[in-house]
Amino acid sequence: MTTKRYSRMIFVVFVLAATVSTALFFLCSCTSSGAFSRASDGHVILNCSFDYLKTGESRRYYAKQSPAAANYSLVWASSDESVATVDDGFVTAVSGGETVIRVSVEGKLYRAEMKLTVADETVGEKDGKNGLQSALNRVKNNGVVLITDGYFDSVKVDKRVAVKGCRNAAVAGFEVADDAQLFIESVAVYATSVSGENACVKVGENASFTAVGCTFFYDDPSGESRSPSAVFAPSDAASVYCRACSFSGYSECIEAGATDGEIYIVNNDFSDAETAVDIDMRRAGGEEDGKATGRIADNVYIGCGECVRLLFNALSYTGTLEIPDSDVSVPR
């Protein structure tokens, strides 16, 4: 029966990327308040390439002209003034989010820019293993929490929030409550068998989870066990979105259950997983399937037992989930 069902799927063939970039963690402060970064065009140079501020903070940034005798008229701008404003290099953080601070030469194409993250809460090693949970409890809906460094116990998210990480920052796991939304970027979700943590993300009903440039890593020093799953969305999740992430030490990297939401899994590294992506679109307790939509493409599956495993009823599927034919395994 699954053969008939399989014919109704809409599959788009994509060329598998030869490599997927390993998730990199960005530094969380200006490279140097006194040193100037390389000019993007050779005429204007900023003293920062990236930085972060807390909501309400202000900081002065400097631009240098090359050659110094050019004496150009400089124009400062923020790509999102709801996040931060800038006046002649003096930046004020307005609300959590990201913006680009840009300085350009009036009437010319010369310019330089820096990425700025504005956090409503910052947390680091000094705040202890429960520091991240405390910060998530304090932050309001649509807030941003920035992890500067340190290893934190698993946390529960019950609102719409973004968590961004810096180098040497790791979290034992996330539980996304029903109706909540979690966005994580450059975060290491890491644990060992010794710690007893699964190092996974559990996504509740009507909840959304997004991971960009993250590392999911489970390590058993004995080499005898794997964690069951990195991202586990067993119910009707609104969306599961993973891009440019790497997974290691999991039996099933991403497991999604009967969902009417969107699944977007692109440019990830699933090397050496037993099953990279496992999607069960059958509704619990019923014959009707969900209507999952989205795209699974350009991932690395080197050494995987299965790439994408689909389970669904034979006659009721109506979704438009795009997956390369070569990646799909349909259990009969």
Salt bridges, closest charged atoms under 4 A:
ASP51 OD2 - ARG59 NH1 2.69
GLU98 OE2 - LYS115 NZ 3.50
GLU98 OE2 - LYS164 NZ 2.69
GLU113 OE1 - ARG102 NE 2.96
GLU121 OE1 - ARG138 NH2 3.01
ASP127 OD1 - LYS126 NZ 3.43
GLU185 OE2 - LYS115 NZ 3.72
GLU185 OE1 - LYS164 NZ 3.80
ASP260 OD2 - ARG283 NH2 2.93
ASP272 OD2 - ARG226 NH2 3.55
GLU274 OE2 - ARG226 NE 3.87
ASP278 OD2 - ARG309 NH1 3.29
ASP280 OD1 - ARG282 NE 2.92
ASP289 OD2 - ARG5 NH2 1.89
ASP298 OD2 - ARG295 NH2 3.84
GLU306 OE1 - ARG309 NE 3.83
